[in-house]
Amino acid sequence: MASFVIEGGHKLHGEITPQGAKNEVLQILCATLLTSEEVIVNNIPDILDVNNLIQLLREMGVKVSKLGESTYSFKADEVDLNYLQSDEFLKKCSSLRGSVMLVGPMVARFGQAMISKPGGDKIGRRRLDTHFIGIQKLGANFTYDSDQKLYKIESKGLKGTYMLLDEASVTGTANIVMTSVLAKGKTTIYNAACEPYIQQLCKMLNKMGAKIEGIGSNLLSIEGVNELHGCEHAILPDMIEIGSFIGMAAMTKSEITIKNVCYNELGLIPDAFRKLGIQLERRGDDIYIPKQERYTIDTFIDGSIMHFSDAPWPGLTPDLLSVFLVVATQARGSVLIHQKMFESRLFFVDKLIDMGAQIILCDPHRATVIGLGNESSLRPANMSSPDIRAGIALLIAAMSANGTSTISNIEQIDRGYEDIDKRLNAIGARIMRIE
């Protein structure tokens, strides 16, 4: 099990470029199964979850070629349907969360799919009901094999329909959209997720010949087509990584520039950091963060305590609440962090408390942070990363601490962040990887 040894207290300086968005690329890779023609995807991050899905596509019979450092070509003209029934395939699906989004494209194009209960982060329950109910409404039949713990999905012809999703699930919406584009007739999806990742997927599918209207809203209208064609698509920069870099700059009192962020796609993220007292400036499509010795958390207009809570887009993404929480520990003032969507994502605060942070864990969903205002730096500690986002939050804490910290189980961080140690070391961090 690999670890990071972090020598804290070093300032960052210079420029850093965010990787491609993990949450988008997993959807895009699955969408390549919808056509037998070549699909070229740019800005693919070199991270574990993505590489595992690319390898799974290879084993399914998809022809995958690496055209450049972050550019791949995919051609799904000879998919091995027999492989989908193998124990090897099902085992790999169970360890890879993004594999659930293979169901929609497979059922849409081939009329069948099999999938075991998917894995991923241990951050609470992630229901698949939205995926399954939506695809069922389009005419697919689901059966659950309790012995093998797998789902079998079959369809003899998908038909468009109206559906109101029980929750605005991003992956659920993506799966249903990918199923609908090849269904006969019109599909209307209400309460659809409208994150930039979904918008990007819909734009790519339209380039491939799909007919999707309402992109960017929670009401999508999809007119089914007989087939899709090849295209070229570029992945957005990862907004979670951008937010992580902003947090690092603030916690280490550093001056950095984050390059090519696609600022207009960041939603509430820049303003949320400003509410924590962090100065940041848009320069073209870059974000400049000046050196700040102190930052003070805003209060609401009536003087009440600031709070941050996650919500479906255009609300604040849940993936950044861990970063907001750790950054707040060194601010002046107090803030309530309310993690609504995942019930176990705040348990890492115990590690921060061990480092000297003043945090009250109210319940599995809420934590109150009393900012230390840099009067007392965090202490170094030995920690273990429970999930991707907590892992990066602990890394930020360790970088600001006075002394040397160790984070084990960094495979969790590697799942979501490409060469994070090398990239941060290039701008002044002191992080050593121990295998």
TORLUM-243685 format. One line per field, with one value per residue (C-alpha): y, x, z; residue number from 1. Coordinates in nm, 3 decimals. Layout:
yy	Y|... $
xx	X|... $
zz	Z|... $
k	NUM|... $
//
This chain:
yy	0.000|0.330|0.640|1.011|1.169|1.543|1.807|2.088|2.462|2.517|2.785|2.715|2.943|2.940|2.793|2.465|2.322|2.108|1.762|1.653|1.601|1.248|1.262|1.361|1.122|0.810|0.897|0.985|0.658|0.456|0.657|0.538|0.202|0.364|0.361|0.127|0.427|0.585|0.833|1.049|1.190|1.461|1.568|1.225|1.223|0.951|0.830|0.488|0.490|0.609|0.369|0.078|0.167|0.201|-0.142|-0.286|-0.146|-0.309|-0.644|-0.601|-0.586|-0.208|-0.103|0.154|0.355|0.618|0.905|1.148|1.221|1.261|1.170|0.831|0.674|0.425|0.200|-0.038|-0.227|-0.575|-0.588|-0.937|-0.996|-1.333|-1.163|-0.968|-1.291|-1.394|-1.395|-1.178|-0.901|-0.907|-0.902|-0.595|-0.419|-0.475|-0.285|0.003|0.248|0.395|0.054|0.104|0.352|0.070|-0.057|0.219|0.204|-0.179|-0.215|0.064|-0.081|-0.455|-0.518|-0.678|-0.603|-0.767|-0.597|-0.684|-0.444|-0.172|-0.056|0.275|0.498|0.389|0.716|0.591|0.439|0.532|0.407|0.261|0.284|0.595|0.421|0.103|0.252|0.495|0.223|-0.005|0.266|0.263|-0.105|-0.303|-0.601|-0.636|-0.960|-1.003|-1.322|-1.346|-1.635|-1.447|-1.106|-0.962|-0.784|-0.909|-0.650|-0.736|-0.551|-0.646|-0.285|0.038|0.295|0.660|0.771|1.044|1.003|1.209|1.108|1.055|1.233|1.442|1.176|1.267|0.911|0.808|1.087|0.999|0.633|0.711|0.967|0.717|0.458|0.702|0.825|0.493|0.430|0.467|0.784|1.071|1.050|1.330|1.332|1.570|1.644|1.550|1.641|1.941|1.942|2.053|1.684|1.600|1.900|1.782|1.429|1.562|1.790|1.498|1.273|1.548|1.565|1.189|1.241|1.230|1.475|1.611|1.938|2.127|2.084|2.268|2.245|1.982|1.897|1.698|1.600|1.324|1.210|0.861|0.790|0.463|0.496|0.724|0.819|0.892|1.232|1.415|1.545|1.737|1.679|1.985|2.068|1.909|2.162|1.956|1.975|2.349|2.391|2.177|2.402|2.714|2.555|2.461|2.816|2.961|2.710|2.748|3.131|3.094|3.287|3.065|3.078|2.796|2.777|2.707|2.649|2.705|2.966|2.989|2.621|2.654|2.770|2.871|2.745|3.075|3.268|2.993|3.033|3.412|3.356|3.181|3.504|3.377|3.631|3.507|3.687|3.582|3.655|3.548|3.179|3.152|3.199|3.402|3.358|3.617|3.542|3.591|3.582|3.570|3.513|3.570|3.375|3.591|3.592|3.614|3.962|3.914|3.822|3.449|3.187|3.103|2.757|2.553|2.267|2.056|2.044|1.927|2.163|2.461|2.413|2.346|2.014|1.764|1.670|2.002|2.017|1.824|2.094|2.380|2.213|2.183|2.536|2.676|2.536|2.812|3.093|3.350|3.280|2.980|2.784|2.494|2.230|2.029|1.724|1.624|1.367|1.121|1.022|0.908|1.175|1.378|1.106|1.207|1.515|1.302|1.321|1.700|1.721|1.515|1.780|2.054|2.171|2.286|2.094|1.969|1.669|1.724|1.408|1.205|1.494|1.813|1.957|2.299|2.443|2.709|2.873|2.917|3.224|3.097|3.168|2.804|2.593|2.238|1.965|1.691|1.348|0.996|0.943|0.710|0.829|0.691|0.823|1.039|1.376|1.325|1.218|1.549|1.740|1.556|1.632|2.004|1.989|1.813|2.072|2.353|2.177|2.254|1.927|1.597|1.402|1.064|0.968|0.598|0.431|0.696|0.466|0.643|0.978|0.829|0.724|1.087|1.295|1.247|1.253|1.492|1.466|1.541|1.832|1.993|1.936|2.126|2.440|2.412|2.134|1.867|1.538|1.203|0.887|0.564|0.238 $
xx	0.000|0.155|0.188|0.263|0.516|0.443|0.675|0.437|0.485|0.622|0.472|0.358|0.441|0.392|0.134|-0.059|-0.300|-0.597|-0.649|-0.955|-1.271|-1.294|-1.672|-1.717|-1.470|-1.627|-1.957|-1.787|-1.591|-1.911|-2.079|-1.817|-2.003|-2.302|-2.141|-1.928|-1.734|-1.421|-1.457|-1.158|-1.149|-0.904|-0.785|-0.832|-0.670|-0.419|-0.591|-0.676|-1.057|-1.027|-0.745|-0.942|-1.246|-1.031|-0.883|-1.231|-1.339|-1.034|-1.127|-1.482|-1.338|-1.323|-1.022|-0.839|-0.543|-0.342|-0.292|-0.117|-0.040|-0.409|-0.582|-0.735|-0.925|-1.209|-1.378|-1.646|-1.711|-1.637|-1.769|-1.742|-2.088|-1.981|-1.717|-1.994|-2.116|-1.776|-1.685|-1.383|-1.599|-1.844|-1.564|-1.410|-1.747|-1.798|-1.477|-1.535|-1.815|-1.827|-1.909|-2.280|-2.292|-2.208|-2.564|-2.737|-2.515|-2.508|-2.885|-2.943|-2.710|-2.702|-3.025|-2.848|-2.621|-2.503|-2.359|-2.272|-2.329|-2.069|-1.803|-1.621|-1.596|-1.724|-1.905|-2.254|-2.523|-2.545|-2.878|-2.907|-3.287|-3.289|-3.077|-3.280|-3.630|-3.549|-3.410|-3.704|-3.948|-3.783|-3.874|-3.580|-3.636|-3.427|-3.371|-3.153|-2.954|-2.913|-2.665|-2.422|-2.526|-2.568|-2.829|-2.932|-3.084|-3.251|-3.454|-3.624|-3.679|-3.666|-3.943|-3.934|-4.152|-4.204|-4.033|-3.995|-3.675|-3.705|-3.371|-3.149|-2.878|-2.585|-2.486|-2.853|-2.934|-2.628|-2.729|-3.088|-2.982|-2.743|-3.022|-3.277|-3.077|-3.132|-3.489|-3.778|-3.981|-3.951|-3.820|-3.879|-3.671|-3.789|-3.582|-3.276|-2.934|-2.790|-2.425|-2.166|-2.070|-2.422|-2.419|-2.091|-2.226|-2.537|-2.331|-2.106|-2.405|-2.555|-2.224|-2.265|-2.610|-2.841|-3.131|-3.127|-3.295|-3.304|-2.931|-2.838|-3.193|-3.368|-3.606|-3.446|-3.626|-3.467|-3.583|-3.446|-3.232|-3.140|-2.764|-2.487|-2.160|-1.805|-1.687|-1.412|-1.467|-1.261|-1.307|-1.360|-1.097|-1.177|-1.364|-1.291|-0.918|-0.947|-1.123|-0.858|-0.580|-0.760|-0.781|-0.411|-0.309|-0.515|-0.395|-0.027|-0.047|0.071|0.047|-0.044|-0.218|-0.451|-0.446|-0.727|-1.010|-1.314|-1.429|-1.786|-1.841|-1.739|-2.079|-2.083|-1.733|-1.538|-1.797|-1.809|-1.435|-1.481|-1.734|-1.453|-1.255|-1.022|-0.923|-0.918|-0.919|-1.026|-0.761|-0.894|-0.960|-0.716|-0.765|-0.504|-0.482|-0.267|-0.073|-0.295|-0.172|-0.526|-0.877|-1.208|-1.532|-1.830|-2.151|-2.499|-2.652|-2.843|-2.520|-2.592|-2.323|-2.222|-2.308|-2.227|-2.440|-2.430|-2.710|-2.768|-2.629|-2.630|-2.594|-2.258|-2.096|-2.066|-1.717|-1.574|-1.725|-1.429|-1.199|-1.415|-1.412|-1.035|-0.978|-1.220|-1.005|-0.747|-0.990|-1.122|-1.483|-1.713|-1.902|-2.146|-2.071|-2.382|-2.309|-2.660|-2.596|-2.350|-2.375|-2.018|-1.806|-1.746|-1.597|-1.246|-1.278|-1.147|-0.807|-0.830|-0.926|-0.615|-0.417|-0.556|-0.857|-1.162|-1.453|-1.777|-1.916|-2.287|-2.407|-2.307|-2.414|-2.309|-1.991|-1.930|-1.582|-1.445|-1.166|-0.831|-0.743|-0.386|-0.318|-0.231|-0.105|-0.224|-0.005|0.145|-0.016|-0.024|-0.347|-0.524|-0.730|-1.088|-1.203|-1.086|-1.213|-1.126|-0.781|-0.717|-0.852|-0.606|-0.326|-0.414|-0.411|-0.072|0.076|-0.021|0.094|0.424|0.614|0.603|0.279|0.210|-0.102|-0.148|-0.396|-0.316|-0.454|-0.779|-0.623|-0.468|-0.817|-0.909|-0.590|-0.325|0.038|-0.073|0.258|0.475|0.256|0.250|0.620|0.683|0.533|0.701|0.536|0.741|0.559|0.738|0.568|0.662|0.552 $
zz	0.000|-0.115|0.104|0.076|0.311|0.316|0.455|0.538|0.559|0.205|-0.016|-0.370|-0.662|-1.037|-1.270|-1.265|-1.523|-1.414|-1.561|-1.758|-1.553|-1.412|-1.374|-1.738|-1.897|-1.742|-1.916|-2.244|-2.254|-2.207|-2.484|-2.736|-2.733|-2.904|-3.248|-3.458|-3.593|-3.447|-3.160|-3.062|-2.707|-2.596|-2.250|-2.087|-1.740|-1.655|-1.336|-1.201|-1.243|-1.604|-1.694|-1.547|-1.759|-2.073|-2.004|-1.951|-2.290|-2.449|-2.300|-2.430|-2.781|-2.831|-3.040|-2.826|-2.957|-2.772|-3.017|-2.784|-2.419|-2.331|-2.659|-2.733|-3.021|-2.958|-3.215|-3.092|-3.416|-3.279|-2.921|-2.768|-2.619|-2.478|-2.264|-2.090|-1.932|-1.800|-1.432|-1.513|-1.660|-1.371|-1.115|-1.277|-1.289|-0.918|-0.839|-1.081|-1.011|-1.360|-1.505|-1.429|-1.719|-1.962|-1.920|-2.119|-2.430|-2.431|-2.406|-2.660|-2.924|-2.853|-2.661|-2.365|-2.071|-1.753|-1.452|-1.095|-0.810|-0.876|-0.633|-0.584|-0.278|0.059|0.118|0.177|-0.038|-0.403|-0.529|-0.874|-0.875|-1.094|-1.358|-1.360|-1.342|-1.626|-1.852|-1.763|-1.870|-2.211|-2.245|-2.099|-1.869|-1.553|-1.365|-1.058|-1.008|-0.631|-0.654|-0.877|-0.742|-1.088|-1.295|-1.640|-1.869|-2.199|-2.457|-2.781|-2.878|-2.681|-2.712|-2.612|-2.322|-2.062|-1.727|-1.411|-1.230|-0.854|-0.810|-1.036|-1.048|-1.274|-1.364|-1.373|-1.620|-1.830|-1.846|-1.943|-2.206|-2.365|-2.374|-2.518|-2.817|-3.001|-2.876|-3.120|-3.081|-2.836|-2.480|-2.230|-1.911|-1.637|-1.326|-1.529|-1.387|-1.570|-1.455|-1.711|-1.743|-1.864|-2.096|-2.244|-2.294|-2.471|-2.694|-2.789|-2.865|-3.085|-3.275|-3.328|-3.481|-3.177|-3.145|-2.789|-2.692|-2.361|-2.289|-1.968|-1.828|-1.616|-1.902|-2.185|-2.505|-2.711|-3.055|-3.115|-3.423|-3.594|-3.553|-3.433|-3.601|-3.493|-3.366|-3.177|-2.825|-2.565|-2.190|-1.966|-1.701|-1.365|-1.149|-0.835|-0.899|-0.966|-0.631|-0.462|-0.599|-0.474|-0.129|-0.135|-0.225|0.061|0.322|0.229|0.188|-0.170|-0.495|-0.790|-1.127|-1.234|-1.615|-1.864|-1.616|-1.846|-1.594|-1.723|-1.638|-1.271|-1.148|-0.780|-0.699|-0.726|-0.524|-0.259|-0.202|-0.186|0.096|0.285|0.246|-0.028|-0.291|-0.646|-0.977|-1.322|-1.585|-1.923|-1.872|-1.581|-1.207|-1.019|-0.641|-0.460|-0.142|0.162|0.521|0.658|0.527|0.706|0.654|0.557|0.754|0.609|0.582|0.910|1.088|1.114|1.066|0.709|0.588|0.280|0.158|-0.156|-0.409|-0.764|-1.029|-1.039|-0.664|-0.501|-0.589|-0.299|-0.416|-0.291|0.056|0.199|0.061|0.196|0.536|0.561|0.427|0.687|0.972|0.915|0.839|1.085|1.176|1.178|0.916|0.904|0.639|0.547|0.332|0.224|-0.048|0.114|0.477|0.541|0.374|0.690|0.904|0.801|1.028|1.314|1.143|1.123|1.491|1.571|1.381|1.603|1.400|1.594|1.442|1.591|1.403|1.462|1.285|0.975|0.752|0.936|1.081|1.237|1.186|1.422|1.225|1.399|1.193|1.146|1.513|1.554|1.263|1.216|1.362|1.143|1.167|1.028|0.835|0.593|0.295|0.315|-0.026|-0.316|-0.191|0.177|0.057|-0.119|0.183|0.411|0.162|0.178|0.560|0.561|0.320|0.560|0.880|1.048|1.024|0.837|0.785|0.628|0.431|0.356|0.117|-0.143|-0.412|-0.325|-0.422|-0.738|-0.850|-0.899|-0.933|-1.202|-1.073|-0.801|-0.612|-0.918|-1.031|-0.686|-0.629|-0.953|-0.795|-0.455|-0.253|-0.073|-0.126|-0.144|-0.266|-0.086|-0.248 $
k	1|2|3|4|5|6|7|8|9|10|11|12|13|14|15|16|17|18|19|20|21|22|23|24|25|26|27|28|29|30|31|32|33|34|35|36|37|38|39|40|41|42|43|44|45|46|47|48|49|50|51|52|53|54|55|56|57|58|59|60|61|62|63|64|65|66|67|68|69|70|71|72|73|74|75|76|77|78|79|80|81|82|83|84|85|86|87|88|89|90|91|92|93|94|95|96|97|98|99|100|101|102|103|104|105|106|107|108|109|110|111|112|113|114|115|116|117|118|119|120|121|122|123|124|125|126|127|128|129|130|131|132|133|134|135|136|137|138|139|140|141|142|143|144|145|146|147|148|149|150|151|152|153|154|155|156|157|158|159|160|161|162|163|164|165|166|167|168|169|170|171|172|173|174|175|176|177|178|179|180|181|182|183|184|185|186|187|188|189|190|191|192|193|194|195|196|197|198|199|200|201|202|203|204|205|206|207|208|209|210|211|212|213|214|215|216|217|218|219|220|221|222|223|224|225|226|227|228|229|230|231|232|233|234|235|236|237|238|239|240|241|242|243|244|245|246|247|248|249|250|251|252|253|254|255|256|257|258|259|260|261|262|263|264|265|266|267|268|269|270|271|272|273|274|275|276|277|278|279|280|281|282|283|284|285|286|287|288|289|290|291|292|293|294|295|296|297|298|299|300|301|302|303|304|305|306|307|308|309|310|311|312|313|314|315|316|317|318|319|320|321|322|323|324|325|326|327|328|329|330|331|332|333|334|335|336|337|338|339|340|341|342|343|344|345|346|347|348|349|350|351|352|353|354|355|356|357|358|359|360|361|362|363|364|365|366|367|368|369|370|371|372|373|374|375|376|377|378|379|380|381|382|383|384|385|386|387|388|389|390|391|392|393|394|395|396|397|398|399|400|401|402|403|404|405|406|407|408|409|410|411|412|413|414|415|416|417|418|419|420|421|422|423|424|425|426|427|428|429|430|431|432|433|434|435 $
//
